[in-house]
Amino acid sequence: MGVLDNLEPKSVFHFFEEITQIPHGSNNVQMISDYLVKFAKDRNLEYIQDETRNVIIFGEASEGYEDREPVILQGHMDMVAVHDADYDIDMATQPLKPVTDGEKIWAEGTSLGGDDGIAVAYCLALLDSKTIPHPRLEVVITTNEETGMDGAFAIDLSPLKGRKLINIDSETEGVLLTSCAGGARFYATLPVSKVSRSGMLYDIEVSGLLGGHSGTEIIKEHGNANILLGRILAAVSDKNDISLVSINGGVADNAIPINSKATIVLPEDTSKEAALKAVKDLEAIVKSELEIKDPGVKFTVTAREKGTFDCLDNVSMKNVYKLILSLPNGIQAMSASVPGLVETSLNLGVIVSSDNEVTLEYAVRSSVDSSKDALLDRLVYITEAFGAGAKITSSYPGWPFKSDSKLREHMIDVFKKMYGREPRIEALHAGVECGLFGQKLEGLDCISIGPDMEGVHTTSEKLSVASAARTFEYLCEVLK
């Protein structure tokens, strides 16, 4: 018996739980893609699986709906796979452990993958049903949306006949998303030189932060563990003879990092107490700064062992923390036309160090293409001034508002009839694939919806059971 078997609608939560048992982090999508193909084969449904592992499944119209225009339903099969530092799991090979109290669903020690497993579950429940009325369905499930929309870039949509698309990748019930920001990935790769130094090895770790999705949560201005670690290195090295062995933090460029760790060497003749005091003094300052925004922030220093270690030389170490602190991060501009909407932002999501370089990975977003381009130029200029390599990838367009959307009018009308109130019409400071799809299918009319979720892209992720049920009911009524 499944953990979610007692939840309604049973078909939705049955498929959702099946998805949690298949590892499907970004760039690890072969198994989930093949699962979707098997689903289609078992039901004799027409399908396409391309080289990027995108899957399109076609469901014939219900009786009486044969003359209706097809509807495209769309989501993505990958998730941001993160786990608590002390939770023992290999998310590339092991299933999640879903938990529910009947009101919400989460996963033990890991992210849940409600983004975007619930979309896939909705689509499979509709395709599997013999009783839910609908026009012909063209279900498009893409790959690696979370790491740059690779699947949406690569997919061939020419087999699709529909020009109305319902994207199921939003996270607030009762909101019809009608436009979103464009974005890009930016990588700054700093060459470093190494020397050998003797002394005591210490780990300095930033933890306890709330994190979140770098699009939807950036407005909350939670602490960024990578930025805070840069501040620690600057503060400690200012008056202490330390050497940096390694620095690593974050799990995805589109997730605000909650953990970051540096390993340093303190020579025998360097005052351990002075270095520790510098960390503690800065921790007190940061706790005051983030008292409301991120009250759980914590700095930890742990002694490891004595010996001789390969370290970055002094110039390289300073370049690392100076680059971290010189490049912009967080909100850069608010929208002048939509109150409360972030226009332009970026997030230092990942720091990775190797033998001869340190790489900083950013997610860049803006609803104004020229502002996005200007910010990317700024990142390139600063990075190259440090003698580092700059690379821009996965640049994708925004999704502009469509003033004459028949789909929006229909979905508003259905919502009002069901709930006796207007849905909220919103723009989003995050990327959904509608912009790319709109470039591929002329005249495409898109709306994005989804149930209530919280803590997306973190181990605090939760999906509301009642909201998921209501959103599925609403989707069925829209199709009917």
KESE-647583 format. One line per 3 residues: number of its first residue (from 1); for each residue x, y, z of C-alpha. Coordinates in pm, 1 decimal. Each point is the difference from the previous one (the first is absolute). Layout:
BEGIN
NUM> X,Y,Z ~ ...
This chain:
BEGIN
1> 0.0,0.0,0.0 ~ 132.4,341.1,-99.3 ~ 52.1,286.6,245.7
4> -238.8,221.3,-198.5 ~ -265.9,-263.2,-80.0 ~ -263.5,154.5,228.6
7> 20.7,343.3,-160.9 ~ -250.1,126.1,-257.1 ~ -5.3,7.4,-294.6
10> 152.6,-345.6,20.5 ~ 125.9,-12.4,-359.3 ~ 193.6,327.7,34.2
13> 172.1,-98.4,324.1 ~ 60.6,-355.1,-124.3 ~ 199.8,130.0,-294.5
16> 165.7,268.3,211.4 ~ 128.8,-262.9,243.1 ~ 122.7,-216.5,-287.3
19> 198.4,298.3,-127.6 ~ 163.5,50.2,342.9 ~ 134.1,-355.9,-24.6
22> 191.5,78.7,-319.7 ~ 318.1,209.2,38.8 ~ -54.9,299.4,-228.2
25> 226.7,285.7,91.6 ~ 102.8,229.1,-283.7 ~ 236.9,-173.4,-245.3
28> -106.9,-337.0,142.1 ~ -322.1,-45.5,-196.0 ~ 43.9,-322.5,-196.9
31> -200.3,-209.4,249.4 ~ -291.6,243.6,32.3 ~ -11.1,50.2,-377.1
34> -14.8,-375.9,-56.9 ~ -270.3,-26.4,267.2 ~ -215.9,242.5,-200.1
37> 60.2,-198.0,-318.4 ~ -101.8,-322.5,173.8 ~ -314.9,172.4,128.2
40> -91.6,90.4,-358.1 ~ 84.1,-344.3,-140.0 ~ -203.0,-178.1,268.8
43> -307.5,202.2,-103.7 ~ 61.1,-11.8,-376.4 ~ 41.0,377.3,-10.9
46> 191.8,172.1,-277.3 ~ 324.0,149.7,132.2 ~ 329.6,160.5,-100.8
49> 326.5,-25.2,195.1 ~ 282.0,209.8,-144.8 ~ 378.4,-6.9,42.5
52> -19.3,247.1,289.1 ~ -244.5,-242.7,172.1 ~ -295.6,239.6,-34.4
55> -326.5,-191.3,-20.1 ~ -322.6,94.7,-179.9 ~ -306.7,-218.3,59.4
58> -323.4,36.7,-196.2 ~ -339.3,-78.3,152.5 ~ -299.6,-29.0,-227.9
61> -303.5,218.5,62.5 ~ -283.0,-130.8,215.3 ~ -327.7,-91.2,-169.9
64> -176.2,319.7,-105.2 ~ 323.6,204.4,5.5 ~ 143.6,-120.9,-330.0
67> -65.9,332.4,-175.8 ~ 164.9,214.0,269.6 ~ 339.7,161.6,-42.1
70> 278.5,-203.5,164.6 ~ 145.2,129.5,326.8 ~ 369.5,-19.1,86.9
73> 78.8,-87.5,363.6 ~ 360.1,63.8,97.6 ~ 237.7,-57.7,288.6
76> 356.3,-119.3,57.4 ~ 126.7,-332.9,129.7 ~ 312.4,111.6,188.3
79> 20.2,128.6,357.2 ~ 255.9,191.0,205.5 ~ 143.3,-289.4,200.2
82> 133.7,124.4,334.5 ~ 32.8,-166.5,339.4 ~ 90.9,97.1,353.7
85> 371.7,-12.1,67.8 ~ -44.3,-271.8,263.2 ~ -248.9,-210.0,-201.0
88> 160.9,-306.3,-157.1 ~ -135.8,-39.1,-354.2 ~ 128.1,-19.2,-356.5
91> -272.4,187.1,-185.2 ~ 136.2,-116.1,-335.3 ~ -88.2,-360.4,78.0
94> -231.7,-16.0,302.9 ~ -373.0,80.5,28.4 ~ -149.8,274.2,212.5
97> -188.4,-79.7,319.1 ~ -329.4,191.9,-21.9 ~ -178.2,90.8,323.1
100> -350.5,139.5,55.9 ~ -214.2,111.5,289.5 ~ -305.6,15.4,-227.1
103> 36.1,374.5,-46.3 ~ 342.7,27.9,-157.4 ~ 252.4,-226.1,-169.0
106> 375.7,23.4,42.8 ~ 301.7,-228.0,-29.3 ~ 219.7,-123.3,282.1
109> 332.0,185.8,-8.6 ~ -29.1,112.5,-364.2 ~ -186.0,224.6,-238.5
112> -333.5,-145.8,-111.7 ~ -4.5,72.0,-372.1 ~ -352.2,141.3,5.5
115> 160.9,237.3,-247.5 ~ -83.0,-149.6,-237.8 ~ -109.5,-352.1,90.2
118> -355.2,115.2,67.0 ~ -32.0,112.5,-363.8 ~ 110.0,-340.8,-122.1
121> -241.8,-170.3,242.3 ~ -291.3,215.8,-120.8 ~ 77.2,-81.8,-363.0
124> 30.1,-374.0,61.4 ~ -324.8,-5.4,200.4 ~ -181.4,171.8,-288.0
127> 148.5,-230.0,-263.3 ~ -80.4,-306.6,212.5 ~ -360.7,96.4,72.6
130> -298.1,-144.3,-189.1 ~ -248.0,239.0,159.7 ~ 148.6,352.4,-6.3
133> -128.0,180.5,-313.4 ~ 254.2,192.8,-204.3 ~ 100.1,95.9,-354.3
136> 305.2,-160.8,-159.0 ~ 293.6,41.5,237.2 ~ 356.3,65.3,-106.9
139> 205.6,-54.6,315.1 ~ 352.9,142.2,-15.6 ~ 243.2,-92.7,279.5
142> 342.0,159.8,-42.0 ~ 341.8,-74.3,145.7 ~ 246.2,205.7,203.4
145> -221.4,303.8,39.6 ~ 164.3,81.4,331.9 ~ 351.1,27.7,-145.9
148> -70.0,213.4,-306.3 ~ -313.8,-125.0,-178.0 ~ 212.7,-232.4,-213.6
151> -295.9,-215.1,-97.4 ~ -215.0,294.8,-103.5 ~ 284.4,135.2,-214.0
154> 47.4,-334.0,-176.7 ~ -355.5,-127.5,-40.0 ~ -170.1,-17.2,-340.7
157> -358.9,117.0,45.5 ~ -102.3,-30.8,-364.2 ~ -211.1,-314.4,66.0
160> -229.5,203.5,228.1 ~ -331.8,124.9,-137.0 ~ -114.5,192.9,307.5
163> 59.8,370.7,48.9 ~ -131.3,24.2,355.8 ~ 255.9,-105.0,260.7
166> -53.2,-46.9,374.2 ~ 334.4,-6.2,175.9 ~ -18.1,-162.1,344.5
169> 313.5,140.2,158.7 ~ -130.3,269.1,234.9 ~ -14.6,-19.2,377.1
172> -296.9,205.4,116.7 ~ -360.2,-115.5,-32.4 ~ -246.5,251.2,-139.4
175> 262.7,181.7,-205.1 ~ 1.5,2.0,-378.4 ~ 354.7,74.7,-105.9
178> 2.9,195.1,-326.0 ~ 363.3,107.2,-47.8 ~ 343.3,-64.2,146.1
181> 359.3,115.1,2.1 ~ 269.2,-114.1,-237.2 ~ 332.5,-118.9,129.0
184> 345.8,-146.6,-50.0 ~ 275.9,-188.9,178.7 ~ 332.0,172.7,69.9
187> 328.0,-167.6,96.3 ~ 308.6,178.7,134.4 ~ 303.6,-229.9,6.9
190> 300.7,133.5,191.4 ~ 342.2,-165.9,-49.3 ~ 187.5,-56.5,327.5
193> 355.5,-90.3,95.7 ~ 93.8,-239.9,278.8 ~ 267.5,-9.2,272.2
196> 70.1,-243.0,285.9 ~ -64.6,119.6,355.3 ~ 22.0,-170.9,337.1
199> -233.9,50.2,291.8 ~ -343.3,-92.2,133.4 ~ -283.0,-67.1,-245.0
202> -338.9,159.9,75.7 ~ -341.6,-14.1,-169.1 ~ -204.8,320.0,3.8
205> -364.9,-58.6,-86.5 ~ -301.7,224.2,-52.3 ~ -332.0,-173.8,68.0
208> -350.0,44.6,141.5 ~ -130.2,217.3,-284.1 ~ -348.1,-20.6,-153.9
211> 105.1,4.5,-365.8 ~ -266.4,-43.7,-264.6 ~ -65.1,40.0,-372.0
214> 221.7,275.2,-140.1 ~ -289.4,139.5,-203.3 ~ -305.4,-11.4,223.2
217> 185.6,32.7,332.5 ~ 264.2,258.1,-89.3 ~ -232.6,280.9,109.1
220> 16.9,-130.0,358.7 ~ 373.3,81.2,5.5 ~ 99.0,-311.3,190.3
223> 368.5,-36.3,77.6 ~ 224.1,-152.3,-267.6 ~ 244.6,-247.3,158.1
226> 258.1,50.6,-276.3 ~ 5.4,377.4,40.9 ~ 21.5,-32.1,378.8
229> 293.6,-239.4,-31.2 ~ 177.8,255.1,-216.6 ~ -50.6,255.6,277.0
232> 142.0,-244.0,256.8 ~ 315.9,-59.9,-204.9 ~ 47.7,373.2,-45.2
235> -46.3,65.9,372.2 ~ 224.1,-282.6,122.1 ~ 284.1,58.5,-247.1
238> 4.1,373.9,68.6 ~ 209.1,-35.8,319.2 ~ 85.0,-370.9,4.0
241> 251.2,-204.7,-197.0 ~ -230.3,-263.2,-148.7 ~ 4.3,-205.9,-319.3
244> -298.9,-127.8,-194.2 ~ -3.6,-369.5,-90.8 ~ -343.8,-20.8,-162.3
247> -336.7,172.9,-22.5 ~ -327.8,-160.7,-104.2 ~ -363.6,102.2,44.6
250> -350.8,-36.0,-136.2 ~ -160.7,-266.5,-216.5 ~ -161.3,184.7,-293.3
253> 35.7,346.9,-145.9 ~ -376.7,55.6,24.4 ~ -16.7,-93.1,370.2
256> 106.1,253.3,262.5 ~ 280.3,-191.0,179.4 ~ -57.9,-102.0,359.8
259> 341.8,-158.3,63.1 ~ 351.8,98.7,-97.7 ~ 334.7,-121.0,132.9
262> 363.0,109.0,-19.0 ~ 297.2,-197.3,125.1 ~ 294.4,206.6,122.3
265> 342.4,-52.2,155.5 ~ 118.4,197.4,302.8 ~ 379.6,-18.4,42.1
268> 132.7,-94.3,345.6 ~ 108.4,356.4,75.3 ~ -338.9,150.6,-89.0
271> -240.0,75.9,283.6 ~ -290.4,-241.1,-16.6 ~ -193.3,219.1,243.9
274> 32.0,312.7,-218.9 ~ -123.1,-186.0,-309.6 ~ -294.7,-154.4,185.3
277> -87.3,340.0,146.4 ~ -13.8,148.0,-350.6 ~ -252.5,-267.9,-101.0
280> -210.9,48.3,312.6 ~ 3.6,378.7,-29.1 ~ -123.1,-19.2,-358.5
283> -262.1,-259.8,97.6 ~ -145.1,245.9,251.6 ~ -14.2,271.2,-265.9
286> -167.8,-229.4,-253.3 ~ -250.3,-127.8,255.7 ~ -99.4,361.2,61.8
289> -29.5,69.0,-372.8 ~ -211.0,-310.4,-62.1 ~ -194.4,2.1,326.6
292> -333.3,14.9,-185.1 ~ 92.1,-137.3,-344.2 ~ 202.6,-304.8,106.2
295> 11.7,-43.7,379.1 ~ 157.3,-348.1,-1.4 ~ 331.0,96.6,-162.4
298> 300.3,-165.8,166.2 ~ 379.1,2.3,-46.6 ~ 190.2,-309.5,115.4
301> 377.6,-53.3,29.2 ~ 122.6,-358.8,38.8 ~ 362.8,-107.2,56.9
304> 105.9,-305.8,-204.0 ~ 367.9,-95.2,-1.8 ~ 360.0,120.6,-5.0
307> 220.3,-46.0,-303.3 ~ 126.2,148.0,-325.6 ~ -260.4,85.1,-261.2
310> -31.6,138.3,-353.0 ~ -153.6,347.0,30.4 ~ -77.4,294.5,-221.8
313> 274.9,257.7,10.9 ~ -81.9,331.1,163.9 ~ -78.2,182.9,-324.2
316> -232.8,-276.8,-119.7 ~ -182.8,-15.2,333.7 ~ -60.0,374.0,1.2
319> -116.7,-8.5,-361.8 ~ -254.3,-267.5,91.6 ~ -173.4,191.1,276.4
322> 38.2,334.7,-175.1 ~ -166.5,-138.1,-313.2 ~ -282.9,-149.1,209.1
325> -59.0,334.8,169.0 ~ 54.1,217.3,-310.2 ~ -250.6,-171.7,-227.8
328> -358.6,114.0,63.9 ~ -254.3,-230.0,161.4 ~ -370.6,15.1,83.8
331> -258.8,253.3,-114.5 ~ 135.5,255.1,-248.0 ~ -323.6,176.9,-99.0
334> -371.9,-7.2,79.4 ~ -264.4,31.2,-269.9 ~ -133.1,351.6,-55.0
337> -318.9,-130.1,-162.2 ~ -95.0,-292.4,228.1 ~ 10.4,89.2,373.6
340> 188.9,-254.9,209.3 ~ 150.0,-184.1,-299.4 ~ 376.4,-45.7,-21.9
343> 118.1,110.5,-343.8 ~ 367.6,-103.6,2.7 ~ 198.6,-223.5,234.4
346> 275.2,-257.3,21.7 ~ 99.7,-275.6,240.1 ~ 343.3,-142.8,79.2
349> -131.2,-352.2,33.2 ~ 313.9,-212.8,-18.6 ~ 370.4,29.6,80.5
352> 223.2,-289.6,-105.1 ~ 375.8,-22.0,56.1 ~ 236.0,-239.6,-174.1
355> 379.1,-41.2,-18.6 ~ 63.7,306.1,-213.8 ~ -316.6,211.3,-8.4
358> -304.6,122.5,189.3 ~ -330.6,38.5,-185.7 ~ -294.7,219.9,99.1
361> -336.8,-90.2,-156.5 ~ -285.6,252.1,-26.0 ~ -362.8,-1.9,-110.8
364> -82.9,335.8,-160.8 ~ -361.5,115.3,-52.4 ~ -178.2,302.6,-140.9
367> -335.7,82.1,-154.2 ~ 177.8,266.5,-207.1 ~ 236.6,-153.4,-257.1
370> 223.5,307.0,-20.3 ~ 40.9,0.0,379.7 ~ 91.4,-368.4,-6.2
373> 259.0,65.7,-269.5 ~ 143.4,297.6,189.6 ~ 32.5,-204.5,319.6
376> 172.6,-282.1,-187.6 ~ 240.0,253.0,-151.8 ~ 77.4,131.7,349.3
379> 74.0,-352.0,123.1 ~ 233.7,-58.6,-292.9 ~ 185.9,328.6,53.7
382> 59.1,-56.9,372.0 ~ 95.0,-364.9,-49.8 ~ 250.3,75.2,-275.5
385> 151.1,281.6,211.7 ~ 96.8,-271.7,249.7 ~ 165.6,-201.7,-275.6
388> -278.0,-258.9,16.5 ~ -189.4,-165.2,-281.9 ~ -361.3,102.7,-64.1
391> -261.6,-219.7,-167.5 ~ -370.6,56.6,-70.1 ~ -224.3,-297.8,-76.8
394> -367.2,-95.3,-24.5 ~ -126.7,348.9,-77.3 ~ -376.5,-26.3,-37.0
397> -266.9,256.8,-86.4 ~ -263.6,144.9,223.7 ~ -365.6,-79.5,-55.6
400> -184.7,320.9,-92.3 ~ -356.1,73.4,108.9 ~ -260.8,-81.1,-269.2
403> -273.8,263.4,0.0 ~ -254.1,-203.3,-199.1 ~ 27.2,-342.0,167.5
406> -311.1,-212.8,-58.6 ~ 145.2,-265.6,228.7 ~ 35.3,251.0,283.2
409> -360.4,115.6,-47.1 ~ -123.2,-359.9,9.7 ~ 203.5,-90.3,308.1
412> -116.3,312.3,184.0 ~ -362.0,-84.6,-82.3 ~ 34.6,-359.2,122.9
415> 172.9,115.1,319.3 ~ -275.2,252.6,76.4 ~ -270.4,-262.6,-49.8
418> 178.6,-247.4,227.7 ~ 110.5,233.4,279.8 ~ -215.6,310.9,-28.2
421> 297.9,233.0,-27.5 ~ 258.1,121.2,-247.3 ~ 336.0,-176.2,-23.0
424> 311.9,212.2,35.1 ~ 172.3,86.7,-326.5 ~ 373.6,27.2,58.1
427> 342.9,23.5,-152.3 ~ 288.3,-200.5,148.8 ~ 364.9,75.6,64.0
430> 102.3,-351.7,-94.3 ~ 26.3,-196.8,-319.2 ~ -264.0,-230.5,-138.0
433> 25.5,-158.7,-341.3 ~ -288.5,190.4,-159.0 ~ 230.8,261.0,-152.1
436> 202.6,-260.7,-186.6 ~ -313.7,-187.6,-106.7 ~ -149.7,323.8,-127.7
439> 302.0,48.0,-226.5 ~ -47.8,-348.0,-145.5 ~ -380.5,3.5,-49.9
442> -140.5,307.5,-171.0 ~ -315.2,135.2,162.9 ~ 44.4,-204.2,318.7
445> -226.5,103.4,289.9 ~ 145.3,-94.9,340.6 ~ -102.9,4.9,364.8
448> 194.6,-149.1,291.8 ~ -168.2,-139.9,313.0 ~ 88.5,-219.5,295.6
451> -91.3,-93.4,358.3 ~ 140.5,154.0,316.9 ~ 359.1,-99.9,70.9
454> 251.2,138.4,246.9 ~ 375.1,-28.0,39.0 ~ 47.0,-105.6,-362.5
457> 359.3,-103.6,-83.5 ~ 76.8,-61.6,368.6 ~ -35.3,-282.4,249.4
460> -291.0,195.0,152.4 ~ -208.1,-45.8,-315.5 ~ -365.5,-85.1,66.3
463> -300.8,-54.5,-225.1 ~ -350.7,80.7,123.4 ~ -225.2,-304.4,-40.9
466> -328.0,195.4,-10.6 ~ 142.1,255.9,-241.8 ~ 133.4,-272.9,-228.6
469> -346.7,-159.0,-4.1 ~ -178.9,329.5,-72.4 ~ 245.7,93.2,-274.9
472> -53.8,-335.8,-169.5 ~ -376.7,46.9,24.4 ~ 38.2,346.2,-154.7
475> 219.1,-136.2,-281.1 ~ -262.5,-266.0,-75.4 ~ -275.6,262.1,-13.5
478> 207.5,214.9,-234.4 ~ 46.2,-297.0,-233.0 ~ -368.0,-92.7,26.3
